[in-house]
Amino acid sequence: MPLLALLLKGIFLAAARIWIGLQAQNWAVRIAIVAALAAAYVACVVGFSTVVSAWWGMFTTTGYGAVVGLAFPPISGTVLAGLIGLWGCILAKRLTVRLLKAF
């Protein structure tokens, strides 16, 4: 009986280690994806704020640009970065679903 108990204990511990390892790997991948999307969002906001915003400021000083400037306020860089992040999440979800269906 003690040998059977040791055998069952070893089997269950090995199964638990495998399951915990797989779950940890899944969570690590999810955290890495969220961190990558957050970094992409920040990069989009910073890039838009430093480069495109300066170009946009020069454009909105013209007569036609003043009218367009009313449609796209300075916060539009953050909005565009948020939309790009949303599109990235949708594409990542679609890719994940396709990969899961492939296997």
DSSP file (Angstrom, degrees, kcal/mol; ACC not computed):
  #  RESIDUE AA STRUCTURE BP1 BP2  ACC     N-H-->O    O-->H-N    N-H-->O    O-->H-N    TCO  KAPPA ALPHA  PHI   PSI    X-CA   Y-CA   Z-CA
    1    1 A M     >        0   0    0      0, 0.0     4,-2.4     0, 0.0     5,-0.2   0.000 360.0 360.0 360.0 -43.0    0.0    0.0    0.0
    2    2 A P  H  >  +     0   0    0      0, 0.0     4,-2.3     0, 0.0     5,-0.2   0.877 360.0  52.3 -62.3 -33.5    2.7    2.6    0.8
    3    3 A L  H  > S+     0   0    0      2,-0.2     4,-2.3     1,-0.2     5,-0.1   0.904 108.9  49.2 -67.4 -39.3    4.3    1.9   -2.7
    4    4 A L  H  > S+     0   0    0      2,-0.2     4,-2.8     1,-0.2     5,-0.2   0.899 110.5  51.1 -64.4 -40.8    0.9    2.5   -4.4
    5    5 A A  H  X S+     0   0    0     -4,-2.4     4,-2.5     2,-0.2    -2,-0.2   0.911 110.8  48.0 -63.0 -42.7    0.5    5.7   -2.4
    6    6 A L  H  X S+     0   0    0     -4,-2.3     4,-2.4     2,-0.2    -2,-0.2   0.894 111.9  50.5 -64.8 -39.1    4.0    6.9   -3.5
    7    7 A L  H  X S+     0   0    0     -4,-2.3     4,-2.4     2,-0.2    -2,-0.2   0.942 113.1  44.6 -63.6 -48.1    3.2    6.0   -7.1
    8    8 A L  H  X S+     0   0    0     -4,-2.8     4,-2.8     1,-0.2     5,-0.2   0.895 112.8  52.0 -63.7 -39.9   -0.1    7.9   -7.1
    9    9 A K  H  X S+     0   0    0     -4,-2.5     4,-2.4    -5,-0.2    -1,-0.2   0.922 110.7  48.0 -62.0 -43.6    1.5   10.8   -5.3
   10   10 A G  H  X S+     0   0    0     -4,-2.4     4,-2.2     2,-0.2    -2,-0.2   0.899 112.8  48.2 -64.3 -41.0    4.3   10.9   -8.0
   11   11 A I  H  X S+     0   0    0     -4,-2.4     4,-2.4     2,-0.2    -2,-0.2   0.939 114.3  45.3 -65.1 -47.2    1.8   10.7  -10.9
   12   12 A F  H  X S+     0   0    0     -4,-2.8     4,-2.5     1,-0.2    -2,-0.2   0.878 113.0  50.4 -66.8 -37.5   -0.4   13.5   -9.5
   13   13 A L  H  X S+     0   0    0     -4,-2.4     4,-2.5    -5,-0.2    -1,-0.2   0.907 111.4  48.5 -65.8 -41.0    2.5   15.7   -8.6
   14   14 A A  H  X S+     0   0    0     -4,-2.2     4,-2.2     2,-0.2    -2,-0.2   0.916 112.9  47.8 -64.9 -42.2    3.9   15.3  -12.1
   15   15 A A  H  X S+     0   0    0     -4,-2.4     4,-2.6     2,-0.2    -2,-0.2   0.906 112.1  49.8 -64.1 -41.7    0.5   16.1  -13.7
   16   16 A A  H  X S+     0   0    0     -4,-2.5     4,-2.8     2,-0.2     5,-0.2   0.904 110.1  50.6 -64.6 -40.5    0.1   19.1  -11.4
   17   17 A R  H  X S+     0   0    0     -4,-2.5     4,-2.4     2,-0.2    -2,-0.2   0.916 111.8  47.5 -63.1 -42.5    3.6   20.4  -12.4
   18   18 A I  H  X S+     0   0    0     -4,-2.2     4,-2.3     2,-0.2    -2,-0.2   0.935 114.0  46.9 -63.8 -45.9    2.8   20.0  -16.1
   19   19 A W  H  X S+     0   0    0     -4,-2.6     4,-2.5     1,-0.2    -2,-0.2   0.920 113.6  47.5 -63.4 -44.5   -0.6   21.7  -15.7
   20   20 A I  H  X S+     0   0    0     -4,-2.8     4,-2.5     1,-0.2    -1,-0.2   0.887 111.2  52.4 -64.2 -38.7    0.9   24.6  -13.7
   21   21 A G  H  X S+     0   0    0     -4,-2.4     4,-2.0    -5,-0.2    -2,-0.2   0.911 110.5  47.0 -63.7 -42.1    3.7   25.0  -16.2
   22   22 A L  H  X S+     0   0    0     -4,-2.3     4,-2.4     2,-0.2    -2,-0.2   0.910 113.1  48.8 -66.0 -42.1    1.3   25.2  -19.1
   23   23 A Q  H  X S+     0   0    0     -4,-2.5     4,-2.5     2,-0.2    -2,-0.2   0.908 111.0  50.2 -64.3 -41.2   -0.9   27.7  -17.3
   24   24 A A  H  X S+     0   0    0     -4,-2.5     4,-2.3     1,-0.2    -1,-0.2   0.891 110.3  50.6 -63.5 -38.9    2.2   29.8  -16.4
   25   25 A Q  H  X S+     0   0    0     -4,-2.0     4,-2.2     2,-0.2    -2,-0.2   0.920 110.1  49.6 -65.2 -43.0    3.3   29.8  -20.0
   26   26 A N  H  X S+     0   0    0     -4,-2.4     4,-2.3     1,-0.2    -2,-0.2   0.925 112.8  46.7 -61.2 -45.0   -0.2   30.9  -21.2
   27   27 A W  H  X S+     0   0    0     -4,-2.5     4,-2.7     1,-0.2    -1,-0.2   0.881 110.2  53.3 -66.0 -37.7   -0.2   33.8  -18.7
   28   28 A A  H  X S+     0   0    0     -4,-2.3     4,-2.3     2,-0.2    -1,-0.2   0.905 109.8  48.1 -64.1 -40.3    3.3   34.8  -19.6
   29   29 A V  H  X S+     0   0    0     -4,-2.2     4,-2.3     2,-0.2    -2,-0.2   0.919 112.3  49.0 -65.5 -43.0    2.3   35.0  -23.3
   30   30 A R  H  X S+     0   0    0     -4,-2.3     4,-2.4     2,-0.2    -2,-0.2   0.920 111.9  48.2 -63.4 -43.1   -0.8   37.0  -22.4
   31   31 A I  H  X S+     0   0    0     -4,-2.7     4,-2.5     1,-0.2    -1,-0.2   0.899 111.3  50.9 -64.3 -39.8    1.2   39.4  -20.3
   32   32 A A  H  X S+     0   0    0     -4,-2.3     4,-2.3    -5,-0.2    -1,-0.2   0.885 110.3  49.5 -65.1 -38.1    3.8   39.8  -23.1
   33   33 A I  H  X S+     0   0    0     -4,-2.3     4,-2.5     2,-0.2    -2,-0.2   0.923 111.9  47.5 -66.5 -43.9    1.0   40.5  -25.6
   34   34 A V  H  X S+     0   0    0     -4,-2.4     4,-2.4     1,-0.2    -2,-0.2   0.907 112.7  49.4 -64.0 -41.0   -0.6   43.2  -23.4
   35   35 A A  H  X S+     0   0    0     -4,-2.5     4,-2.4     2,-0.2    -1,-0.2   0.894 111.1  49.9 -64.9 -39.1    2.8   44.8  -22.7
   36   36 A A  H  X S+     0   0    0     -4,-2.3     4,-2.4     2,-0.2    -2,-0.2   0.907 111.8  47.8 -66.6 -40.8    3.6   44.8  -26.4
   37   37 A L  H  X S+     0   0    0     -4,-2.5     4,-2.4     2,-0.2    -2,-0.2   0.893 112.0  50.0 -66.2 -38.8    0.2   46.5  -27.2
   38   38 A A  H  X S+     0   0    0     -4,-2.4     4,-2.5     2,-0.2    -2,-0.2   0.908 111.6  48.4 -65.1 -41.1    0.8   49.0  -24.4
   39   39 A A  H  X S+     0   0    0     -4,-2.4     4,-2.5     2,-0.2    -2,-0.2   0.901 111.3  50.1 -65.2 -40.0    4.2   49.8  -25.8
   40   40 A A  H  X S+     0   0    0     -4,-2.4     4,-2.4     2,-0.2    -2,-0.2   0.900 110.4  50.6 -64.0 -40.0    2.8   50.1  -29.3
   41   41 A Y  H  X S+     0   0    0     -4,-2.4     4,-2.5     2,-0.2    -2,-0.2   0.939 111.9  46.2 -62.3 -47.7    0.1   52.5  -28.0
   42   42 A V  H  X S+     0   0    0     -4,-2.5     4,-2.8     1,-0.2     5,-0.2   0.900 112.1  51.8 -63.1 -40.0    2.7   54.7  -26.2
   43   43 A A  H  X S+     0   0    0     -4,-2.5     4,-2.8     2,-0.2     5,-0.2   0.900 110.0  49.3 -63.6 -40.3    4.9   54.7  -29.3
   44   44 A C  H  X S+     0   0    0     -4,-2.4     4,-2.7     2,-0.2     5,-0.3   0.926 113.0  46.5 -64.2 -44.4    2.0   55.8  -31.5
   45   45 A V  H  X S+     0   0    0     -4,-2.5     4,-2.6     2,-0.2    -2,-0.2   0.942 116.2  44.4 -64.0 -46.5    1.0   58.6  -29.1
   46   46 A V  H  X S+     0   0    0     -4,-2.8     4,-2.4     2,-0.2     5,-0.3   0.924 115.0  48.8 -65.2 -44.0    4.6   59.8  -28.8
   47   47 A G  H  X>S+     0   0    0     -4,-2.8     4,-2.4    -5,-0.2     5,-0.9   0.919 114.6  44.5 -62.1 -44.2    5.3   59.5  -32.5
   48   48 A F  I  <>S+     0   0    0     -4,-2.7     5,-2.7    -5,-0.2     6,-0.2   0.911 114.0  50.3 -66.7 -40.5    2.1   61.4  -33.4
   49   49 A S  I  <5S+     0   0    0     -4,-2.6    -2,-0.2    -5,-0.3    -1,-0.2   0.876 118.8  36.1 -67.0 -36.6    2.7   64.0  -30.7
   50   50 A T  I  <5S+     0   0    0     -4,-2.4    -2,-0.2    -5,-0.2     4,-0.2   0.889 132.1  17.8 -86.2 -39.9    6.3   64.8  -31.8
   51   51 A V  I  X5S+     0   0    0     -4,-2.4     4,-1.8    -5,-0.3     3,-0.3   0.920 128.6  35.6 -99.0 -62.1    6.2   64.4  -35.6
   52   52 A V  I  ><S+     0   0    0     -5,-0.9     4,-3.2     1,-0.2     5,-0.2   0.861 113.5  58.0 -68.3 -35.8    2.7   64.6  -37.0
   53   53 A S  H  ><S+     0   0    0     -5,-2.7     4,-2.3    -6,-0.2    -1,-0.2   0.888 106.2  49.8 -62.3 -38.0    1.5   67.1  -34.5
   54   54 A A  H  > S+     0   0    0     -3,-0.3     4,-1.7    -6,-0.2    -1,-0.2   0.923 113.6  45.3 -65.5 -43.6    4.2   69.6  -35.6
   55   55 A W  H  X S+     0   0    0     -4,-1.8     4,-2.0     1,-0.2    -2,-0.2   0.910 112.9  51.3 -64.0 -40.6    3.3   69.1  -39.2
   56   56 A W  H  X S+     0   0    0     -4,-3.2     4,-2.6     1,-0.2    -2,-0.2   0.880 105.7  55.4 -65.0 -37.5   -0.4   69.4  -38.4
   57   57 A G  H  < S+     0   0    0     -4,-2.3     4,-0.5     1,-0.2    -1,-0.2   0.889 108.4  48.0 -62.5 -39.0    0.3   72.7  -36.5
   58   58 A M  H >< S+     0   0    0     -4,-1.7     3,-0.6     1,-0.2     4,-0.3   0.879 112.9  49.3 -67.2 -36.8    1.9   74.1  -39.6
   59   59 A F  H >< S+     0   0    0     -4,-2.0     3,-1.4     1,-0.2     6,-0.4   0.889 105.8  55.2 -70.1 -39.0   -1.0   73.0  -41.7
   60   60 A T  T 3< S+     0   0    0     -4,-2.6    -1,-0.2     1,-0.3    -2,-0.2   0.557  92.0  73.0 -76.1  -5.3   -3.7   74.4  -39.4
   61   61 A T  T <  S+     0   0    0     -3,-0.6    -1,-0.3    -4,-0.5    -2,-0.2   0.660  84.3  83.7 -79.8 -13.8   -2.1   77.9  -39.5
   62   62 A T  S <> S-     0   0    0     -3,-1.4     4,-1.6    -4,-0.3    -3,-0.0  -0.366  96.2-107.6 -79.7 167.7   -3.4   78.3  -43.1
   63   63 A G  H  > S+     0   0    0      1,-0.2     4,-0.9     2,-0.2     3,-0.2   0.920 120.7  41.6 -62.8 -45.3   -7.0   79.4  -43.8
   64   64 A Y  H  > S+     0   0    0      1,-0.2     4,-1.7     2,-0.2     3,-0.5   0.879 111.4  57.1 -69.3 -36.8   -8.1   76.0  -45.0
   65   65 A G  H  > S+     0   0    0     -6,-0.4     4,-2.8     1,-0.2    -1,-0.2   0.795  96.7  63.0 -66.2 -28.2   -6.2   74.3  -42.2
   66   66 A A  H  X S+     0   0    0     -4,-1.6     4,-0.8     2,-0.2    -1,-0.2   0.889 105.3  46.3 -64.2 -37.7   -8.1   76.3  -39.5
   67   67 A V  H >X S+     0   0    0     -4,-0.9     4,-0.8    -3,-0.5     3,-0.6   0.916 114.7  46.3 -69.2 -42.8  -11.3   74.7  -40.6
   68   68 A V  H >X S+     0   0    0     -4,-1.7     4,-1.7     1,-0.2     3,-0.7   0.860 104.7  63.2 -66.9 -34.8   -9.8   71.2  -40.7
   69   69 A G  H 3< S+     0   0    0     -4,-2.8    -1,-0.2     1,-0.3    -2,-0.2   0.774  96.8  57.9 -61.5 -26.6   -8.2   72.0  -37.3
   70   70 A L  H << S+     0   0    0     -4,-0.8    -1,-0.3    -3,-0.6    -2,-0.2   0.840 107.5  46.9 -70.4 -32.0  -11.7   72.2  -35.8
   71   71 A A  H << S+     0   0    0     -4,-0.8    -2,-0.2    -3,-0.7    -1,-0.2   0.824 119.5  39.3 -78.0 -31.1  -12.5   68.7  -37.0
   72   72 A F  S  < S-     0   0    0     -4,-1.7    -1,-0.3     3,-0.0     5,-0.0  -0.813  79.3-169.3-123.0  89.5   -9.2   67.2  -35.6
   73   73 A P    >   -     0   0    0      0, 0.0     3,-2.2     0, 0.0     4,-0.2  -0.154  43.1 -91.9 -71.2 172.5   -8.3   68.8  -32.3
   74   74 A P  T >  S+     0   0    0      0, 0.0     3,-1.0     0, 0.0     4,-0.3   0.748 123.3  65.9 -58.8 -24.1   -4.9   68.2  -30.6
   75   75 A I  T >> S+     0   0    0      1,-0.2     4,-1.7     2,-0.1     3,-0.8   0.579  74.6  92.3 -73.3  -7.3   -6.2   65.2  -28.7
   76   76 A S  H <> S+     0   0    0     -3,-2.2     4,-3.0     1,-0.3    -1,-0.2   0.773  75.0  64.3 -62.3 -25.0   -6.6   63.4  -32.1
   77   77 A G  H <> S+     0   0    0     -3,-1.0     4,-2.2     2,-0.2    -1,-0.3   0.920 104.8  44.7 -62.1 -42.8   -3.2   61.8  -31.7
   78   78 A T  H <> S+     0   0    0     -3,-0.8     4,-2.2    -4,-0.3    -2,-0.2   0.889 113.6  50.6 -67.3 -39.1   -4.3   59.9  -28.7
   79   79 A V  H  X S+     0   0    0     -4,-1.7     4,-2.4     2,-0.2    -2,-0.2   0.933 111.1  48.0 -64.4 -45.4   -7.5   58.9  -30.4
   80   80 A L  H  X S+     0   0    0     -4,-3.0     4,-2.5     1,-0.2    -2,-0.2   0.901 111.3  50.6 -63.0 -40.4   -5.6   57.7  -33.4
   81   81 A A  H  X S+     0   0    0     -4,-2.2     4,-2.3    -5,-0.2    -1,-0.2   0.892 109.9  50.9 -64.2 -38.3   -3.2   55.7  -31.3
   82   82 A G  H  X S+     0   0    0     -4,-2.2     4,-2.3     2,-0.2    -2,-0.2   0.899 110.4  49.0 -64.6 -40.7   -6.1   54.2  -29.4
   83   83 A L  H  X S+     0   0    0     -4,-2.4     4,-2.7     2,-0.2    -2,-0.2   0.901 110.5  50.4 -65.7 -40.4   -7.8   53.2  -32.7
   84   84 A I  H  X S+     0   0    0     -4,-2.5     4,-2.4     2,-0.2    -2,-0.2   0.906 111.0  49.5 -63.9 -40.3   -4.5   51.6  -34.0
   85   85 A G  H  X S+     0   0    0     -4,-2.3     4,-2.2     2,-0.2    -2,-0.2   0.896 110.6  50.1 -63.3 -40.3   -4.2   49.7  -30.7
   86   86 A L  H  X S+     0   0    0     -4,-2.3     4,-2.3     2,-0.2    -2,-0.2   0.930 111.1  48.1 -63.5 -45.7   -7.8   48.5  -31.1
   87   87 A W  H  X S+     0   0    0     -4,-2.7     4,-2.6     1,-0.2    -2,-0.2   0.890 110.4  52.8 -62.1 -38.7   -7.2   47.4  -34.7
   88   88 A G  H  X S+     0   0    0     -4,-2.4     4,-2.4     2,-0.2    -1,-0.2   0.900 109.0  49.1 -62.8 -40.4   -4.0   45.6  -33.5
   89   89 A C  H  X S+     0   0    0     -4,-2.2     4,-2.4     2,-0.2    -2,-0.2   0.904 111.4  49.4 -64.9 -41.1   -6.0   43.8  -30.8
   90   90 A I  H  X S+     0   0    0     -4,-2.3     4,-2.5     2,-0.2    -2,-0.2   0.926 112.4  47.3 -64.6 -44.1   -8.6   42.7  -33.3
   91   91 A L  H  X S+     0   0    0     -4,-2.6     4,-2.5     1,-0.2    -2,-0.2   0.899 111.8  50.6 -64.0 -40.0   -6.0   41.5  -35.7
   92   92 A A  H  X S+     0   0    0     -4,-2.4     4,-2.4     2,-0.2    -2,-0.2   0.898 110.7  49.4 -64.5 -39.7   -4.2   39.6  -32.9
   93   93 A K  H  X S+     0   0    0     -4,-2.4     4,-2.5     2,-0.2    -2,-0.2   0.928 111.8  48.2 -64.2 -45.0   -7.5   38.0  -31.9
   94   94 A R  H  X S+     0   0    0     -4,-2.5     4,-2.4     1,-0.2    -2,-0.2   0.913 112.3  49.1 -62.0 -42.3   -8.2   36.9  -35.5
   95   95 A L  H  X S+     0   0    0     -4,-2.5     4,-2.4     2,-0.2    -1,-0.2   0.910 111.3  49.6 -63.8 -41.7   -4.7   35.5  -35.9
   96   96 A T  H  X S+     0   0    0     -4,-2.4     4,-2.4     2,-0.2    -2,-0.2   0.914 111.1  49.0 -63.4 -43.0   -5.0   33.6  -32.6
   97   97 A V  H  X S+     0   0    0     -4,-2.5     4,-2.2     2,-0.2    -2,-0.2   0.911 111.9  49.2 -64.0 -41.9   -8.4   32.1  -33.6
   98   98 A R  H  X S+     0   0    0     -4,-2.4     4,-1.7     1,-0.2    -2,-0.2   0.901 111.8  48.7 -64.1 -40.7   -7.0   31.1  -37.0
   99   99 A L  H  X S+     0   0    0     -4,-2.4     4,-1.2     2,-0.2    -2,-0.2   0.902 111.5  49.3 -66.3 -39.8   -4.0   29.4  -35.4
  100  100 A L  H  < S+     0   0    0     -4,-2.4    -2,-0.2     1,-0.2    -1,-0.2   0.881 111.9  48.4 -67.0 -36.9   -6.2   27.6  -32.9
  101  101 A K  H  < S+     0   0    0     -4,-2.2    -1,-0.2     1,-0.2    -2,-0.2   0.797 105.1  60.4 -71.6 -27.4   -8.4   26.3  -35.7
  102  102 A A  H  <        0   0    0     -4,-1.7    -1,-0.2     1,-0.2    -2,-0.2   0.823 360.0 360.0 -69.5 -30.7   -5.4   25.2  -37.7
  103  103 A F     <        0   0    0     -4,-1.2    -1,-0.2    -3,-0.2    -2,-0.2   0.417 360.0 360.0-100.5 360.0   -4.3   22.8  -35.0
